[in-house]
Structure formats: C-alpha cells, structure tokens
Amino acid sequence: MTGVQTCSLTIYFIEILREILIGLLFIRVIMSWFGWRNNFIFDISDIFLKPIQKVIPAVGGVFDFSPMVAYLLIELVAQLTISFLGNM
C-alpha cells in the first residue's frame, strides 16, 4: 500500500469510529430517558462521560450535559485528526 492509500484508510477508520461513538452516545441518552440500562453501552460510553461529568456536574442534579460535550469533543478530535492527515 502506498502512503496515500494508508492515509485514506486511516481517515475512513476515524470516520467510522466517530460514527460508532456518537451512535453509542445517542443510544445511551435515549435509554436513560426511558430508564433502560444496557451494561455494554453504558460501560463504553462511561469511558468518555465520567471524566466530563467530574468537570461539569449535572445541572440541578437532573440535566446532564456531558453527552453534548462528549459529542463536541469527539467531533473536534476527529475533524482535527482528519484535517491533519489530509494535509500530509
């Protein structure tokens, strides 16, 4: 494989990973609204949400903005990485 193919494959992998992580966050938010719990989804999403929840606690103990912050951070990191790889 050439360097261009490797770079394109890496960008594709980052885009797929971004979509999976955002999908997991979305599913977790919907499940939490209905009081459902899936340990796999919660365990994976907790990797991103717990550190954010330490910095930004729930407003009034009810409204948790950590999924929105996690979404923005995932998008930011993915876009910066793709931009960096695209300029190589």
C-alpha positions in Angstrom: 0.0 0.0 0.0 1.2 3.5 -0.8 1.2 6.3 1.7 -1.9 7.9 0.1 -3.9 4.6 0.5 -2.8 4.2 4.1 -3.8 7.8 4.8 -7.2 7.3 3.2 -7.8 4.1 5.1 -6.9 5.8 8.3 -9.3 8.7 7.6 -12.0 6.2 6.8 -11.4 4.3 10.1 -11.5 7.6 12.0 -14.9 8.5 10.4 -16.3 5.0 11.2 -15.1 5.2 14.8 -16.6 8.7 15.2 -20.0 7.4 13.9 -19.9 4.4 16.2 -19.1 6.5 19.3 -21.7 9.2 18.5 -24.3 6.4 17.9 -23.4 4.9 21.3 -23.9 8.2 23.0 -27.2 8.8 21.3 -28.5 5.3 22.3 -27.3 5.9 25.9 -29.2 9.2 26.1 -32.4 7.7 24.7 -32.1 4.7 27.0 -31.6 7.0 30.1 -34.8 8.9 29.2 -36.8 5.7 29.5 -34.9 4.3 32.5 -33.5 1.4 30.5 -30.0 0.1 31.1 -27.6 -1.8 28.9 -24.3 -2.5 30.6 -22.3 -2.7 27.4 -23.5 0.6 26.1 -23.1 2.3 29.5 -19.7 0.9 30.1 -18.4 2.0 26.7 -19.9 5.5 26.9 -18.8 5.9 30.5 -15.2 6.0 29.2 -16.0 9.4 27.7 -18.7 10.7 30.0 -17.2 10.1 33.5 -14.3 12.5 33.1 -16.6 15.1 31.7 -19.1 14.6 34.5 -16.3 15.3 37.0 -15.7 18.7 35.4 -19.3 19.5 34.5 -21.8 18.2 37.1 -25.5 17.7 36.3 -27.4 21.0 36.5 -29.9 20.7 39.3 -28.9 17.1 39.7 -31.2 16.3 36.7 -29.8 17.8 33.4 -26.6 16.1 32.3 -24.8 18.0 29.6 -21.8 15.6 29.4 -23.2 13.7 26.3 -23.3 17.0 24.4 -19.8 17.9 25.5 -18.5 14.4 24.6 -20.2 14.7 21.2 -18.4 18.1 20.6 -15.1 16.7 21.7 -15.4 13.6 19.5 -16.2 15.7 16.5 -13.4 18.1 17.3 -10.8 15.4 17.7 -12.0 13.5 14.6 -12.0 16.7 12.4 -8.6 17.8 13.6 -7.1 14.4 13.0 -8.7 14.1 9.6 -7.5 17.6 8.7 -4.0 16.8 9.8 -3.9 13.5 7.9 -5.4 15.2 4.8 -2.6 17.8 4.7 0.2 15.2 4.8 
